[in-house]
Amino acid sequence: YYLVMKTLSKQPLLPPLNTALRLGATGFAVGPIVDSLHNQCLLKYDVAPITLPSPFSSADPLLASSWVVPPLLAFAYVVLGYILPRIIEFLPIPKDVGLGGDN
């Protein structure tokens, strides 16, 4: 059982400002929509709620989220989209483990 280290990337752990702004803006804009679709059945937001009424149903809103969600998801998109992949590059991976199901 041998471990193979990937070659160390020369990319910094933190993203360039342009990349961070793009990832953050995507998380900020798309995040509440995804959050609303994903959590609408599970959560009720009490802190700074955002609610857009549905034109089809008075009981169920079209979008239900919170103003807290956009900045949190902007941060999460930067971490998941740039920082986490850089950290994973440094992890040892077993030599016999492939990415597909062809082991």
Phi and psi in radians as a Rosetta constraint file:
Dihedral C 1 N 2 CA 2 C 2 CIRCULARHARMONIC -1.931 0.35
Dihedral N 2 CA 2 C 2 N 3 CIRCULARHARMONIC 2.573 0.35
Dihedral C 2 N 3 CA 3 C 3 CIRCULARHARMONIC -1.845 0.35
Dihedral N 3 CA 3 C 3 N 4 CIRCULARHARMONIC 2.405 0.35
Dihedral C 3 N 4 CA 4 C 4 CIRCULARHARMONIC -2.000 0.35
Dihedral N 4 CA 4 C 4 N 5 CIRCULARHARMONIC 2.192 0.35
Dihedral C 4 N 5 CA 5 C 5 CIRCULARHARMONIC -1.598 0.35
Dihedral N 5 CA 5 C 5 N 6 CIRCULARHARMONIC 2.376 0.35
Dihedral C 5 N 6 CA 6 C 6 CIRCULARHARMONIC -1.211 0.35
Dihedral N 6 CA 6 C 6 N 7 CIRCULARHARMONIC 2.676 0.35
Dihedral C 6 N 7 CA 7 C 7 CIRCULARHARMONIC -1.139 0.35
Dihedral N 7 CA 7 C 7 N 8 CIRCULARHARMONIC 2.451 0.35
Dihedral C 7 N 8 CA 8 C 8 CIRCULARHARMONIC -1.168 0.35
Dihedral N 8 CA 8 C 8 N 9 CIRCULARHARMONIC 2.260 0.35
Dihedral C 8 N 9 CA 9 C 9 CIRCULARHARMONIC -1.297 0.35
Dihedral N 9 CA 9 C 9 N 10 CIRCULARHARMONIC 2.546 0.35
Dihedral C 9 N 10 CA 10 C 10 CIRCULARHARMONIC -1.530 0.35
Dihedral N 10 CA 10 C 10 N 11 CIRCULARHARMONIC 0.013 0.35
Dihedral C 10 N 11 CA 11 C 11 CIRCULARHARMONIC -1.344 0.35
Dihedral N 11 CA 11 C 11 N 12 CIRCULARHARMONIC 2.467 0.35
Dihedral C 11 N 12 CA 12 C 12 CIRCULARHARMONIC -1.237 0.35
Dihedral N 12 CA 12 C 12 N 13 CIRCULARHARMONIC 2.805 0.35
Dihedral C 12 N 13 CA 13 C 13 CIRCULARHARMONIC -1.170 0.35
Dihedral N 13 CA 13 C 13 N 14 CIRCULARHARMONIC -0.679 0.35
Dihedral C 13 N 14 CA 14 C 14 CIRCULARHARMONIC -1.575 0.35
Dihedral N 14 CA 14 C 14 N 15 CIRCULARHARMONIC 2.512 0.35
Dihedral C 14 N 15 CA 15 C 15 CIRCULARHARMONIC -1.294 0.35
Dihedral N 15 CA 15 C 15 N 16 CIRCULARHARMONIC 2.719 0.35
Dihedral C 15 N 16 CA 16 C 16 CIRCULARHARMONIC -1.070 0.35
Dihedral N 16 CA 16 C 16 N 17 CIRCULARHARMONIC 2.700 0.35
Dihedral C 16 N 17 CA 17 C 17 CIRCULARHARMONIC -0.983 0.35
Dihedral N 17 CA 17 C 17 N 18 CIRCULARHARMONIC -0.750 0.35
Dihedral C 17 N 18 CA 18 C 18 CIRCULARHARMONIC -1.063 0.35
Dihedral N 18 CA 18 C 18 N 19 CIRCULARHARMONIC -0.761 0.35
Dihedral C 18 N 19 CA 19 C 19 CIRCULARHARMONIC -1.150 0.35
Dihedral N 19 CA 19 C 19 N 20 CIRCULARHARMONIC -0.771 0.35
Dihedral C 19 N 20 CA 20 C 20 CIRCULARHARMONIC -1.082 0.35
Dihedral N 20 CA 20 C 20 N 21 CIRCULARHARMONIC -0.711 0.35
Dihedral C 20 N 21 CA 21 C 21 CIRCULARHARMONIC -1.152 0.35
Dihedral N 21 CA 21 C 21 N 22 CIRCULARHARMONIC -0.699 0.35
Dihedral C 21 N 22 CA 22 C 22 CIRCULARHARMONIC -1.176 0.35
Dihedral N 22 CA 22 C 22 N 23 CIRCULARHARMONIC -0.805 0.35
Dihedral C 22 N 23 CA 23 C 23 CIRCULARHARMONIC -1.104 0.35
Dihedral N 23 CA 23 C 23 N 24 CIRCULARHARMONIC -0.781 0.35
Dihedral C 23 N 24 CA 24 C 24 CIRCULARHARMONIC -1.100 0.35
Dihedral N 24 CA 24 C 24 N 25 CIRCULARHARMONIC -0.726 0.35
Dihedral C 24 N 25 CA 25 C 25 CIRCULARHARMONIC -1.139 0.35
Dihedral N 25 CA 25 C 25 N 26 CIRCULARHARMONIC -0.665 0.35
Dihedral C 25 N 26 CA 26 C 26 CIRCULARHARMONIC -1.118 0.35
Dihedral N 26 CA 26 C 26 N 27 CIRCULARHARMONIC -0.817 0.35
Dihedral C 26 N 27 CA 27 C 27 CIRCULARHARMONIC -1.094 0.35
Dihedral N 27 CA 27 C 27 N 28 CIRCULARHARMONIC -0.683 0.35
Dihedral C 27 N 28 CA 28 C 28 CIRCULARHARMONIC -1.154 0.35
Dihedral N 28 CA 28 C 28 N 29 CIRCULARHARMONIC -0.709 0.35
Dihedral C 28 N 29 CA 29 C 29 CIRCULARHARMONIC -1.473 0.35
Dihedral N 29 CA 29 C 29 N 30 CIRCULARHARMONIC -0.811 0.35
Dihedral C 29 N 30 CA 30 C 30 CIRCULARHARMONIC -1.484 0.35
Dihedral N 30 CA 30 C 30 N 31 CIRCULARHARMONIC -0.535 0.35
Dihedral C 30 N 31 CA 31 C 31 CIRCULARHARMONIC -0.923 0.35
Dihedral N 31 CA 31 C 31 N 32 CIRCULARHARMONIC -0.861 0.35
Dihedral C 31 N 32 CA 32 C 32 CIRCULARHARMONIC -1.108 0.35
Dihedral N 32 CA 32 C 32 N 33 CIRCULARHARMONIC -0.566 0.35
Dihedral C 32 N 33 CA 33 C 33 CIRCULARHARMONIC -1.168 0.35
Dihedral N 33 CA 33 C 33 N 34 CIRCULARHARMONIC -0.826 0.35
Dihedral C 33 N 34 CA 34 C 34 CIRCULARHARMONIC -1.114 0.35
Dihedral N 34 CA 34 C 34 N 35 CIRCULARHARMONIC -0.744 0.35
Dihedral C 34 N 35 CA 35 C 35 CIRCULARHARMONIC -1.034 0.35
Dihedral N 35 CA 35 C 35 N 36 CIRCULARHARMONIC -0.755 0.35
Dihedral C 35 N 36 CA 36 C 36 CIRCULARHARMONIC -1.104 0.35
Dihedral N 36 CA 36 C 36 N 37 CIRCULARHARMONIC -0.792 0.35
Dihedral C 36 N 37 CA 37 C 37 CIRCULARHARMONIC -1.168 0.35
Dihedral N 37 CA 37 C 37 N 38 CIRCULARHARMONIC -0.660 0.35
Dihedral C 37 N 38 CA 38 C 38 CIRCULARHARMONIC -1.329 0.35
Dihedral N 38 CA 38 C 38 N 39 CIRCULARHARMONIC -0.685 0.35
Dihedral C 38 N 39 CA 39 C 39 CIRCULARHARMONIC -1.935 0.35
Dihedral N 39 CA 39 C 39 N 40 CIRCULARHARMONIC 0.049 0.35
Dihedral C 39 N 40 CA 40 C 40 CIRCULARHARMONIC -1.003 0.35
Dihedral N 40 CA 40 C 40 N 41 CIRCULARHARMONIC -0.640 0.35
Dihedral C 40 N 41 CA 41 C 41 CIRCULARHARMONIC -1.403 0.35
Dihedral N 41 CA 41 C 41 N 42 CIRCULARHARMONIC -0.366 0.35
Dihedral C 41 N 42 CA 42 C 42 CIRCULARHARMONIC -1.761 0.35
Dihedral N 42 CA 42 C 42 N 43 CIRCULARHARMONIC -0.558 0.35
Dihedral C 42 N 43 CA 43 C 43 CIRCULARHARMONIC -2.129 0.35
Dihedral N 43 CA 43 C 43 N 44 CIRCULARHARMONIC 2.658 0.35
Dihedral C 43 N 44 CA 44 C 44 CIRCULARHARMONIC -2.207 0.35
Dihedral N 44 CA 44 C 44 N 45 CIRCULARHARMONIC 2.113 0.35
Dihedral C 44 N 45 CA 45 C 45 CIRCULARHARMONIC -1.477 0.35
Dihedral N 45 CA 45 C 45 N 46 CIRCULARHARMONIC 2.166 0.35
Dihedral C 45 N 46 CA 46 C 46 CIRCULARHARMONIC -1.771 0.35
Dihedral N 46 CA 46 C 46 N 47 CIRCULARHARMONIC -0.376 0.35
Dihedral C 46 N 47 CA 47 C 47 CIRCULARHARMONIC -1.764 0.35
Dihedral N 47 CA 47 C 47 N 48 CIRCULARHARMONIC 2.046 0.35
Dihedral C 47 N 48 CA 48 C 48 CIRCULARHARMONIC 0.823 0.35
Dihedral N 48 CA 48 C 48 N 49 CIRCULARHARMONIC 1.003 0.35
Dihedral C 48 N 49 CA 49 C 49 CIRCULARHARMONIC -1.207 0.35
Dihedral N 49 CA 49 C 49 N 50 CIRCULARHARMONIC 2.579 0.35
Dihedral C 49 N 50 CA 50 C 50 CIRCULARHARMONIC -2.029 0.35
Dihedral N 50 CA 50 C 50 N 51 CIRCULARHARMONIC 2.154 0.35
Dihedral C 50 N 51 CA 51 C 51 CIRCULARHARMONIC -2.377 0.35
Dihedral N 51 CA 51 C 51 N 52 CIRCULARHARMONIC 2.179 0.35
Dihedral C 51 N 52 CA 52 C 52 CIRCULARHARMONIC -1.930 0.35
Dihedral N 52 CA 52 C 52 N 53 CIRCULARHARMONIC 2.104 0.35
Dihedral C 52 N 53 CA 53 C 53 CIRCULARHARMONIC -1.183 0.35
Dihedral N 53 CA 53 C 53 N 54 CIRCULARHARMONIC 2.602 0.35
Dihedral C 53 N 54 CA 54 C 54 CIRCULARHARMONIC -1.491 0.35
Dihedral N 54 CA 54 C 54 N 55 CIRCULARHARMONIC 2.384 0.35
Dihedral C 54 N 55 CA 55 C 55 CIRCULARHARMONIC -1.283 0.35
Dihedral N 55 CA 55 C 55 N 56 CIRCULARHARMONIC -0.190 0.35
Dihedral C 55 N 56 CA 56 C 56 CIRCULARHARMONIC -1.758 0.35
Dihedral N 56 CA 56 C 56 N 57 CIRCULARHARMONIC -0.429 0.35
Dihedral C 56 N 57 CA 57 C 57 CIRCULARHARMONIC -2.510 0.35
Dihedral N 57 CA 57 C 57 N 58 CIRCULARHARMONIC 2.285 0.35
Dihedral C 57 N 58 CA 58 C 58 CIRCULARHARMONIC -1.419 0.35
Dihedral N 58 CA 58 C 58 N 59 CIRCULARHARMONIC -0.322 0.35
Dihedral C 58 N 59 CA 59 C 59 CIRCULARHARMONIC -1.478 0.35
Dihedral N 59 CA 59 C 59 N 60 CIRCULARHARMONIC -0.649 0.35
Dihedral C 59 N 60 CA 60 C 60 CIRCULARHARMONIC -1.894 0.35
Dihedral N 60 CA 60 C 60 N 61 CIRCULARHARMONIC 2.143 0.35
Dihedral C 60 N 61 CA 61 C 61 CIRCULARHARMONIC -1.274 0.35
Dihedral N 61 CA 61 C 61 N 62 CIRCULARHARMONIC 2.731 0.35
Dihedral C 61 N 62 CA 62 C 62 CIRCULARHARMONIC -1.243 0.35
Dihedral N 62 CA 62 C 62 N 63 CIRCULARHARMONIC -0.689 0.35
Dihedral C 62 N 63 CA 63 C 63 CIRCULARHARMONIC -2.428 0.35
Dihedral N 63 CA 63 C 63 N 64 CIRCULARHARMONIC 2.291 0.35
Dihedral C 63 N 64 CA 64 C 64 CIRCULARHARMONIC -2.352 0.35
Dihedral N 64 CA 64 C 64 N 65 CIRCULARHARMONIC 1.993 0.35
Dihedral C 64 N 65 CA 65 C 65 CIRCULARHARMONIC -2.612 0.35
Dihedral N 65 CA 65 C 65 N 66 CIRCULARHARMONIC -2.753 0.35
Dihedral C 65 N 66 CA 66 C 66 CIRCULARHARMONIC -2.485 0.35
Dihedral N 66 CA 66 C 66 N 67 CIRCULARHARMONIC 2.644 0.35
Dihedral C 66 N 67 CA 67 C 67 CIRCULARHARMONIC -1.162 0.35
Dihedral N 67 CA 67 C 67 N 68 CIRCULARHARMONIC -0.237 0.35
Dihedral C 67 N 68 CA 68 C 68 CIRCULARHARMONIC -1.318 0.35
Dihedral N 68 CA 68 C 68 N 69 CIRCULARHARMONIC -0.467 0.35
Dihedral C 68 N 69 CA 69 C 69 CIRCULARHARMONIC -1.155 0.35
Dihedral N 69 CA 69 C 69 N 70 CIRCULARHARMONIC -0.808 0.35
Dihedral C 69 N 70 CA 70 C 70 CIRCULARHARMONIC -0.978 0.35
Dihedral N 70 CA 70 C 70 N 71 CIRCULARHARMONIC -0.841 0.35
Dihedral C 70 N 71 CA 71 C 71 CIRCULARHARMONIC -1.170 0.35
Dihedral N 71 CA 71 C 71 N 72 CIRCULARHARMONIC -0.604 0.35
Dihedral C 71 N 72 CA 72 C 72 CIRCULARHARMONIC -1.131 0.35
Dihedral N 72 CA 72 C 72 N 73 CIRCULARHARMONIC -0.751 0.35
Dihedral C 72 N 73 CA 73 C 73 CIRCULARHARMONIC -1.308 0.35
Dihedral N 73 CA 73 C 73 N 74 CIRCULARHARMONIC -0.478 0.35
Dihedral C 73 N 74 CA 74 C 74 CIRCULARHARMONIC -1.074 0.35
Dihedral N 74 CA 74 C 74 N 75 CIRCULARHARMONIC -0.799 0.35
Dihedral C 74 N 75 CA 75 C 75 CIRCULARHARMONIC -1.117 0.35
Dihedral N 75 CA 75 C 75 N 76 CIRCULARHARMONIC -0.762 0.35
Dihedral C 75 N 76 CA 76 C 76 CIRCULARHARMONIC -1.093 0.35
Dihedral N 76 CA 76 C 76 N 77 CIRCULARHARMONIC -0.689 0.35
Dihedral C 76 N 77 CA 77 C 77 CIRCULARHARMONIC -1.126 0.35
Dihedral N 77 CA 77 C 77 N 78 CIRCULARHARMONIC -0.656 0.35
Dihedral C 77 N 78 CA 78 C 78 CIRCULARHARMONIC -1.156 0.35
Dihedral N 78 CA 78 C 78 N 79 CIRCULARHARMONIC -0.781 0.35
Dihedral C 78 N 79 CA 79 C 79 CIRCULARHARMONIC -1.139 0.35
Dihedral N 79 CA 79 C 79 N 80 CIRCULARHARMONIC -0.865 0.35
Dihedral C 79 N 80 CA 80 C 80 CIRCULARHARMONIC -1.304 0.35
Dihedral N 80 CA 80 C 80 N 81 CIRCULARHARMONIC -0.521 0.35
Dihedral C 80 N 81 CA 81 C 81 CIRCULARHARMONIC -1.559 0.35
Dihedral N 81 CA 81 C 81 N 82 CIRCULARHARMONIC -0.329 0.35
Dihedral C 81 N 82 CA 82 C 82 CIRCULARHARMONIC -2.313 0.35
Dihedral N 82 CA 82 C 82 N 83 CIRCULARHARMONIC -0.929 0.35
Dihedral C 82 N 83 CA 83 C 83 CIRCULARHARMONIC -1.208 0.35
Dihedral N 83 CA 83 C 83 N 84 CIRCULARHARMONIC -0.845 0.35
Dihedral C 83 N 84 CA 84 C 84 CIRCULARHARMONIC -1.043 0.35
Dihedral N 84 CA 84 C 84 N 85 CIRCULARHARMONIC -0.781 0.35
Dihedral C 84 N 85 CA 85 C 85 CIRCULARHARMONIC -1.043 0.35
Dihedral N 85 CA 85 C 85 N 86 CIRCULARHARMONIC -0.582 0.35
Dihedral C 85 N 86 CA 86 C 86 CIRCULARHARMONIC -1.186 0.35
Dihedral N 86 CA 86 C 86 N 87 CIRCULARHARMONIC -0.656 0.35
Dihedral C 86 N 87 CA 87 C 87 CIRCULARHARMONIC -1.177 0.35
Dihedral N 87 CA 87 C 87 N 88 CIRCULARHARMONIC -0.732 0.35
Dihedral C 87 N 88 CA 88 C 88 CIRCULARHARMONIC -1.100 0.35
Dihedral N 88 CA 88 C 88 N 89 CIRCULARHARMONIC -0.549 0.35
Dihedral C 88 N 89 CA 89 C 89 CIRCULARHARMONIC -1.034 0.35
Dihedral N 89 CA 89 C 89 N 90 CIRCULARHARMONIC -0.479 0.35
Dihedral C 89 N 90 CA 90 C 90 CIRCULARHARMONIC -1.554 0.35
Dihedral N 90 CA 90 C 90 N 91 CIRCULARHARMONIC -0.145 0.35
Dihedral C 90 N 91 CA 91 C 91 CIRCULARHARMONIC -1.358 0.35
Dihedral N 91 CA 91 C 91 N 92 CIRCULARHARMONIC 2.441 0.35
Dihedral C 91 N 92 CA 92 C 92 CIRCULARHARMONIC -1.255 0.35
Dihedral N 92 CA 92 C 92 N 93 CIRCULARHARMONIC 2.473 0.35
Dihedral C 92 N 93 CA 93 C 93 CIRCULARHARMONIC -2.125 0.35
Dihedral N 93 CA 93 C 93 N 94 CIRCULARHARMONIC 2.412 0.35
Dihedral C 93 N 94 CA 94 C 94 CIRCULARHARMONIC -1.035 0.35
Dihedral N 94 CA 94 C 94 N 95 CIRCULARHARMONIC 2.455 0.35
Dihedral C 94 N 95 CA 95 C 95 CIRCULARHARMONIC -1.091 0.35
Dihedral N 95 CA 95 C 95 N 96 CIRCULARHARMONIC -0.608 0.35
Dihedral C 95 N 96 CA 96 C 96 CIRCULARHARMONIC -1.551 0.35
Dihedral N 96 CA 96 C 96 N 97 CIRCULARHARMONIC 0.068 0.35
Dihedral C 96 N 97 CA 97 C 97 CIRCULARHARMONIC -1.720 0.35
Dihedral N 97 CA 97 C 97 N 98 CIRCULARHARMONIC 2.091 0.35
Dihedral C 97 N 98 CA 98 C 98 CIRCULARHARMONIC -1.725 0.35
Dihedral N 98 CA 98 C 98 N 99 CIRCULARHARMONIC 2.982 0.35
Dihedral C 98 N 99 CA 99 C 99 CIRCULARHARMONIC -1.442 0.35
Dihedral N 99 CA 99 C 99 N 100 CIRCULARHARMONIC -0.472 0.35
Dihedral C 99 N 100 CA 100 C 100 CIRCULARHARMONIC -1.704 0.35
Dihedral N 100 CA 100 C 100 N 101 CIRCULARHARMONIC -2.950 0.35
Dihedral C 100 N 101 CA 101 C 101 CIRCULARHARMONIC -1.687 0.35
Dihedral N 101 CA 101 C 101 N 102 CIRCULARHARMONIC 0.428 0.35
Dihedral C 101 N 102 CA 102 C 102 CIRCULARHARMONIC -1.656 0.35
Dihedral N 102 CA 102 C 102 N 103 CIRCULARHARMONIC 0.402 0.35
